[in-house]
Amino acid sequence: MKKVFTTGQVAKICKVAPRTVSKWFDSGRLRGYRIPGSQDRRIPREHLIKFLKEHGMPLGELEEEGLHKVLIIGAEKLFIDRLKEILPEDDDFKFEVAHSGFEAGIQAESFHPDSIIIDLAMGRSEALQIASNLRRNPAYEATMIVALASEDEANPEGLSAYGFNEFFKKPFDVALLGERVRTLVEEKRANM
């Protein structure tokens, strides 16, 4: 994810001429800085996003970068609705749902989730296979994969061998899971 943009890059994002971006910068409407010993301008990402939002302009490719994408696999509708309530889309969360291993593979490839929640109730062996397959793909090495384990799960700690980072044993408070995902998002953004 880019942290700083040139006037040319901002012009492409905004679909305007670079000179227009320079005018915004010089008038103080678009905040940034000049490279020492040069006239080149640089616009930090957060200032660009603020400017675009203030002026009702589309965020374009910046929008996708700022979202934390959650793929939920095999969970029931009530759980999904509650999680969306706790992590609303206007707080930069975006959700996709898959109901089978096949769907999960397609969704993971097209959606590129940051977090994946797999309900073992969909079928334990299928859920373990999904997690293992995702972990074998280098694109998902850093992706957070959470298991929703049933009450009778004998050894939930053993789920890490299949690629799960964490597990929540049912019954659990969905708010706790929501808070854990939110914490991970904040940690990830702090390290950018």
Phi and psi restraints in degrees (value plus and minus 20) as a CYANA .aco file:
   2 LYS   PHI     -90.8   -50.8
   2 LYS   PSI     119.0   159.0
   3 LYS   PHI    -122.0   -82.0
   3 LYS   PSI     -46.7    -6.7
   4 VAL   PHI    -155.8  -115.8
   4 VAL   PSI     120.7   160.7
   5 PHE   PHI    -141.7  -101.7
   5 PHE   PSI     130.2   170.2
   6 THR   PHI    -103.6   -63.6
   6 THR   PSI     148.2   188.2
   7 THR   PHI     -83.6   -43.6
   7 THR   PSI     -54.1   -14.1
   8 GLY   PHI     -84.5   -44.5
   8 GLY   PSI     -61.5   -21.5
   9 GLN   PHI     -87.3   -47.3
   9 GLN   PSI     -61.1   -21.1
  10 VAL   PHI     -83.6   -43.6
  10 VAL   PSI     -59.8   -19.8
  11 ALA   PHI     -79.8   -39.8
  11 ALA   PSI     -61.9   -21.9
  12 LYS   PHI     -84.8   -44.8
  12 LYS   PSI     -63.7   -23.7
  13 ILE   PHI     -82.8   -42.8
  13 ILE   PSI     -63.0   -23.0
  14 CYS   PHI    -104.9   -64.9
  14 CYS   PSI     -28.9    11.1
  15 LYS   PHI      38.3    78.3
  15 LYS   PSI      29.2    69.2
  16 VAL   PHI    -153.8  -113.8
  16 VAL   PSI     153.3   193.3
  17 ALA   PHI     -95.9   -55.9
  17 ALA   PSI     127.6   167.6
  18 PRO   PHI     -74.6   -34.6
  18 PRO   PSI     -53.7   -13.7
  19 ARG   PHI     -81.4   -41.4
  19 ARG   PSI     -56.6   -16.6
  20 THR   PHI     -82.9   -42.9
  20 THR   PSI     -63.1   -23.1
  21 VAL   PHI     -82.9   -42.9
  21 VAL   PSI     -61.8   -21.8
  22 SER   PHI     -79.9   -39.9
  22 SER   PSI     -60.4   -20.4
  23 LYS   PHI     -84.2   -44.2
  23 LYS   PSI     -64.0   -24.0
  24 TRP   PHI     -78.5   -38.5
  24 TRP   PSI     -63.4   -23.4
  25 PHE   PHI     -84.7   -44.7
  25 PHE   PSI     -71.2   -31.2
  26 ASP   PHI     -84.4   -44.4
  26 ASP   PSI     -49.8    -9.8
  27 SER   PHI    -102.6   -62.6
  27 SER   PSI     -27.8    12.2
  28 GLY   PHI      69.1   109.1
  28 GLY   PSI     -19.5    20.5
  29 ARG   PHI     -93.8   -53.8
  29 ARG   PSI     -55.9   -15.9
  30 LEU   PHI    -129.4   -89.4
  30 LEU   PSI      93.6   133.6
  31 ARG   PHI    -103.1   -63.1
  31 ARG   PSI     129.4   169.4
  32 GLY   PHI     159.0   199.0
  32 GLY   PSI    -174.2  -134.2
  33 TYR   PHI    -167.7  -127.7
  33 TYR   PSI     144.3   184.3
  34 ARG   PHI    -121.4   -81.4
  34 ARG   PSI     126.7   166.7
  35 ILE   PHI     -90.7   -50.7
  35 ILE   PSI     108.7   148.7
  36 PRO   PHI     -76.7   -36.7
  36 PRO   PSI     114.9   154.9
  37 GLY   PHI      56.8    96.8
  37 GLY   PSI      -6.0    34.0
  38 SER   PHI    -168.4  -128.4
  38 SER   PSI     144.8   184.8
  39 GLN   PHI    -115.5   -75.5
  39 GLN   PSI     -21.0    19.0
  40 ASP   PHI     -84.3   -44.3
  40 ASP   PSI     117.4   157.4
  41 ARG   PHI    -125.0   -85.0
  41 ARG   PSI     129.2   169.2
  42 ARG   PHI    -152.1  -112.1
  42 ARG   PSI     117.5   157.5
  43 ILE   PHI    -139.4   -99.4
  43 ILE   PSI      94.9   134.9
  44 PRO   PHI     -84.2   -44.2
  44 PRO   PSI     126.6   166.6
  45 ARG   PHI     -70.8   -30.8
  45 ARG   PSI     -68.7   -28.7
  46 GLU   PHI     -83.6   -43.6
  46 GLU   PSI     -54.0   -14.0
  47 HIS   PHI     -90.1   -50.1
  47 HIS   PSI     -57.7   -17.7
  48 LEU   PHI     -85.0   -45.0
  48 LEU   PSI     -66.4   -26.4
  49 ILE   PHI     -81.3   -41.3
  49 ILE   PSI     -63.6   -23.6
  50 LYS   PHI     -80.5   -40.5
  50 LYS   PSI     -65.3   -25.3
  51 PHE   PHI     -79.8   -39.8
  51 PHE   PSI     -67.5   -27.5
  52 LEU   PHI     -82.0   -42.0
  52 LEU   PSI     -63.2   -23.2
  53 LYS   PHI     -85.9   -45.9
  53 LYS   PSI     -63.6   -23.6
  54 GLU   PHI     -80.6   -40.6
  54 GLU   PSI     -52.6   -12.6
  55 HIS   PHI    -121.2   -81.2
  55 HIS   PSI      -8.4    31.6
  56 GLY   PHI      43.1    83.1
  56 GLY   PSI       7.9    47.9
  57 MET   PHI    -112.5   -72.5
  57 MET   PSI     128.6   168.6
  58 PRO   PHI     -86.0   -46.0
  58 PRO   PSI     123.6   163.6
  59 LEU   PHI    -100.6   -60.6
  59 LEU   PSI     -36.0     4.0
  60 GLY   PHI      35.1    75.1
  60 GLY   PSI    -151.4  -111.4
  61 GLU   PHI     -87.1   -47.1
  61 GLU   PSI     -40.4    -0.4
  62 LEU   PHI     -86.4   -46.4
  62 LEU   PSI     -51.2   -11.2
  63 GLU   PHI     -81.6   -41.6
  63 GLU   PSI     -67.9   -27.9
  64 GLU   PHI     -81.3   -41.3
  64 GLU   PSI     -59.1   -19.1
  65 GLU   PHI     -83.2   -43.2
  65 GLU   PSI     -56.7   -16.7
  66 GLY   PHI    -100.2   -60.2
  66 GLY   PSI     -33.5     6.5
  67 LEU   PHI    -101.6   -61.6
  67 LEU   PSI     128.7   168.7
  68 HIS   PHI    -124.7   -84.7
  68 HIS   PSI      95.6   135.6
  69 LYS   PHI    -116.7   -76.7
  69 LYS   PSI     109.0   149.0
  70 VAL   PHI    -137.9   -97.9
  70 VAL   PSI     104.3   144.3
  71 LEU   PHI    -123.4   -83.4
  71 LEU   PSI     103.0   143.0
  72 ILE   PHI    -128.4   -88.4
  72 ILE   PSI     103.7   143.7
  73 ILE   PHI    -136.4   -96.4
  73 ILE   PSI     102.4   142.4
  74 GLY   PHI      54.4    94.4
  74 GLY   PSI     -10.8    29.2
  75 ALA   PHI    -106.8   -66.8
  75 ALA   PSI     138.2   178.2
  76 GLU   PHI    -100.1   -60.1
  76 GLU   PSI     136.2   176.2
  77 LYS   PHI     -77.1   -37.1
  77 LYS   PSI     -60.6   -20.6
  78 LEU   PHI     -79.0   -39.0
  78 LEU   PSI     -63.9   -23.9
  79 PHE   PHI     -83.1   -43.1
  79 PHE   PSI     -66.2   -26.2
  80 ILE   PHI     -80.9   -40.9
  80 ILE   PSI     -65.4   -25.4
  81 ASP   PHI     -81.9   -41.9
  81 ASP   PSI     -61.3   -21.3
  82 ARG   PHI     -86.7   -46.7
  82 ARG   PSI     -62.0   -22.0
  83 LEU   PHI     -84.9   -44.9
  83 LEU   PSI     -60.2   -20.2
  84 LYS   PHI     -85.0   -45.0
  84 LYS   PSI     -49.6    -9.6
  85 GLU   PHI     -89.4   -49.4
  85 GLU   PSI     -61.4   -21.4
  86 ILE   PHI     -95.1   -55.1
  86 ILE   PSI     -56.6   -16.6
  87 LEU   PHI    -137.8   -97.8
  87 LEU   PSI      55.4    95.4
  88 PRO   PHI     -86.2   -46.2
  88 PRO   PSI     130.7   170.7
  89 GLU   PHI     -84.6   -44.6
  89 GLU   PSI     -45.9    -5.9
  90 ASP   PHI     -98.2   -58.2
  90 ASP   PSI     -22.4    17.6
  91 ASP   PHI    -118.7   -78.7
  91 ASP   PSI       4.1    44.1
  92 ASP   PHI      53.4    93.4
  92 ASP   PSI       9.7    49.7
  93 PHE   PHI    -129.3   -89.3
  93 PHE   PSI     123.8   163.8
  94 LYS   PHI    -154.7  -114.7
  94 LYS   PSI     117.8   157.8
  95 PHE   PHI    -140.8  -100.8
  95 PHE   PSI     127.6   167.6
  96 GLU   PHI    -155.0  -115.0
  96 GLU   PSI     132.7   172.7
  97 VAL   PHI    -146.2  -106.2
  97 VAL   PSI     119.9   159.9
  98 ALA   PHI    -149.8  -109.8
  98 ALA   PSI     124.5   164.5
  99 HIS   PHI    -130.4   -90.4
  99 HIS   PSI     -23.7    16.3
 100 SER   PHI    -167.6  -127.6
 100 SER   PSI     149.1   189.1
 101 GLY   PHI     -82.1   -42.1
 101 GLY   PSI     -59.6   -19.6
 102 PHE   PHI     -82.1   -42.1
 102 PHE   PSI     -70.2   -30.2
 103 GLU   PHI     -80.3   -40.3
 103 GLU   PSI     -60.0   -20.0
 104 ALA   PHI     -80.2   -40.2
 104 ALA   PSI     -61.9   -21.9
 105 GLY   PHI     -83.6   -43.6
 105 GLY   PSI     -63.8   -23.8
 106 ILE   PHI     -85.5   -45.5
 106 ILE   PSI     -66.5   -26.5
 107 GLN   PHI     -82.5   -42.5
 107 GLN   PSI     -62.4   -22.4
 108 ALA   PHI     -81.5   -41.5
 108 ALA   PSI     -61.0   -21.0
 109 GLU   PHI     -89.3   -49.3
 109 GLU   PSI     -57.9   -17.9
 110 SER   PHI    -109.3   -69.3
 110 SER   PSI     -49.4    -9.4
 111 PHE   PHI    -113.5   -73.5
 111 PHE   PSI     -47.0    -7.0
 112 HIS   PHI      31.8    71.8
 112 HIS   PSI      44.2    84.2
 113 PRO   PHI     -89.2   -49.2
 113 PRO   PSI     132.3   172.3
 114 ASP   PHI    -109.8   -69.8
 114 ASP   PSI     -50.7   -10.7
 115 SER   PHI    -153.5  -113.5
 115 SER   PSI     124.0   164.0
 116 ILE   PHI    -149.4  -109.4
 116 ILE   PSI     109.0   149.0
 117 ILE   PHI    -134.9   -94.9
 117 ILE   PSI     102.3   142.3
 118 ILE   PHI    -138.7   -98.7
 118 ILE   PSI     103.3   143.3
 119 ASP   PHI    -107.6   -67.6
 119 ASP   PSI      97.7   137.7
 120 LEU   PHI     -87.2   -47.2
 120 LEU   PSI     -33.5     6.5
 121 ALA   PHI     -85.3   -45.3
 121 ALA   PSI     -38.3     1.7
 122 MET   PHI     -87.6   -47.6
 122 MET   PSI     -35.8     4.2
 123 GLY   PHI     114.9   154.9
 123 GLY   PSI      92.6   132.6
 124 ARG   PHI     -76.8   -36.8
 124 ARG   PSI     -67.6   -27.6
 125 SER   PHI     -85.4   -45.4
 125 SER   PSI     -58.9   -18.9
 126 GLU   PHI     -85.2   -45.2
 126 GLU   PSI     -62.7   -22.7
 127 ALA   PHI     -83.0   -43.0
 127 ALA   PSI     -62.9   -22.9
 128 LEU   PHI     -85.6   -45.6
 128 LEU   PSI     -57.9   -17.9
 129 GLN   PHI     -84.8   -44.8
 129 GLN   PSI     -62.3   -22.3
 130 ILE   PHI     -79.5   -39.5
 130 ILE   PSI     -69.4   -29.4
 131 ALA   PHI     -81.2   -41.2
 131 ALA   PSI     -64.3   -24.3
 132 SER   PHI     -81.9   -41.9
 132 SER   PSI     -65.0   -25.0
 133 ASN   PHI     -82.0   -42.0
 133 ASN   PSI     -62.9   -22.9
 134 LEU   PHI     -82.8   -42.8
 134 LEU   PSI     -62.6   -22.6
 135 ARG   PHI     -85.7   -45.7
 135 ARG   PSI     -49.0    -9.0
 136 ARG   PHI     -91.7   -51.7
 136 ARG   PSI     -39.0     1.0
 137 ASN   PHI    -107.3   -67.3
 137 ASN   PSI     100.0   140.0
 138 PRO   PHI     -75.5   -35.5
 138 PRO   PSI     -45.0    -5.0
 139 ALA   PHI     -86.7   -46.7
 139 ALA   PSI     -38.0     2.0
 140 TYR   PHI    -134.9   -94.9
 140 TYR   PSI      -1.8    38.2
 141 GLU   PHI     -80.8   -40.8
 141 GLU   PSI     -60.7   -20.7
 142 ALA   PHI    -116.6   -76.6
 142 ALA   PSI     -18.8    21.2
 143 THR   PHI     -93.8   -53.8
 143 THR   PSI     116.3   156.3
 144 MET   PHI     -97.8   -57.8
 144 MET   PSI     100.8   140.8
 145 ILE   PHI    -137.5   -97.5
 145 ILE   PSI     100.3   140.3
 146 VAL   PHI    -132.5   -92.5
 146 VAL   PSI     115.3   155.3
 147 ALA   PHI    -119.7   -79.7
 147 ALA   PSI     117.0   157.0
 148 LEU   PHI    -122.0   -82.0
 148 LEU   PSI      81.1   121.1
 149 ALA   PHI    -111.8   -71.8
 149 ALA   PSI     127.7   167.7
 150 SER   PHI     -95.3   -55.3
 150 SER   PSI     144.6   184.6
 151 GLU   PHI     -77.8   -37.8
 151 GLU   PSI     -55.6   -15.6
 152 ASP   PHI    -110.6   -70.6
 152 ASP   PSI      -6.6    33.4
 153 GLU   PHI     -83.2   -43.2
 153 GLU   PSI      94.6   134.6
 154 ALA   PHI     -87.2   -47.2
 154 ALA   PSI     -62.8   -22.8
 155 ASN   PHI    -155.5  -115.5
 155 ASN   PSI      54.2    94.2
 156 PRO   PHI     -82.5   -42.5
 156 PRO   PSI     -47.8    -7.8
 157 GLU   PHI     -82.3   -42.3
 157 GLU   PSI     -49.5    -9.5
 158 GLY   PHI     -90.2   -50.2
 158 GLY   PSI     -30.1     9.9
 159 LEU   PHI     -85.6   -45.6
 159 LEU   PSI     -43.1    -3.1
 160 SER   PHI     -82.5   -42.5
 160 SER   PSI     -46.0    -6.0
 161 ALA   PHI     -84.6   -44.6
 161 ALA   PSI     -41.6    -1.6
 162 TYR   PHI    -115.5   -75.5
 162 TYR   PSI     -20.5    19.5
 163 GLY   PHI      89.8   129.8
 163 GLY   PSI     -18.4    21.6
 164 PHE   PHI     -97.3   -57.3
 164 PHE   PSI     117.5   157.5
 165 ASN   PHI    -101.8   -61.8
 165 ASN   PSI     -59.1   -19.1
 166 GLU   PHI    -166.1  -126.1
 166 GLU   PSI     145.0   185.0
 167 PHE   PHI    -159.2  -119.2
 167 PHE   PSI     131.6   171.6
 168 PHE   PHI    -144.5  -104.5
 168 PHE   PSI     102.9   142.9
 169 LYS   PHI    -111.5   -71.5
 169 LYS   PSI     109.5   149.5
 170 LYS   PHI     -92.1   -52.1
 170 LYS   PSI     127.1   167.1
 171 PRO   PHI     -99.1   -59.1
 171 PRO   PSI     121.8   161.8
 172 PHE   PHI    -159.1  -119.1
 172 PHE   PSI     144.5   184.5
 173 ASP   PHI    -104.8   -64.8
 173 ASP   PSI     101.0   141.0
 174 VAL   PHI     -78.3   -38.3
 174 VAL   PSI     -49.9    -9.9
 175 ALA   PHI     -80.9   -40.9
 175 ALA   PSI     -53.7   -13.7
 176 LEU   PHI     -85.4   -45.4
 176 LEU   PSI     -63.4   -23.4
 177 LEU   PHI     -83.8   -43.8
 177 LEU   PSI     -64.1   -24.1
 178 GLY   PHI     -78.9   -38.9
 178 GLY   PSI     -62.1   -22.1
 179 GLU   PHI     -86.8   -46.8
 179 GLU   PSI     -56.3   -16.3
 180 ARG   PHI     -86.1   -46.1
 180 ARG   PSI     -63.6   -23.6
 181 VAL   PHI     -83.5   -43.5
 181 VAL   PSI     -63.4   -23.4
 182 ARG   PHI     -80.7   -40.7
 182 ARG   PSI     -61.9   -21.9
 183 THR   PHI     -81.2   -41.2
 183 THR   PSI     -63.5   -23.5
 184 LEU   PHI     -82.4   -42.4
 184 LEU   PSI     -60.3   -20.3
 185 VAL   PHI     -82.2   -42.2
 185 VAL   PSI     -65.6   -25.6
 186 GLU   PHI     -83.8   -43.8
 186 GLU   PSI     -59.6   -19.6
 187 GLU   PHI     -83.8   -43.8
 187 GLU   PSI     -63.2   -23.2
 188 LYS   PHI     -83.6   -43.6
 188 LYS   PSI     -64.4   -24.4
 189 ARG   PHI     -86.8   -46.8
 189 ARG   PSI     -53.2   -13.2
 190 ALA   PHI     -87.8   -47.8
 190 ALA   PSI     -47.8    -7.8
 191 ASN   PHI    -110.1   -70.1
 191 ASN   PSI     -18.3    21.7
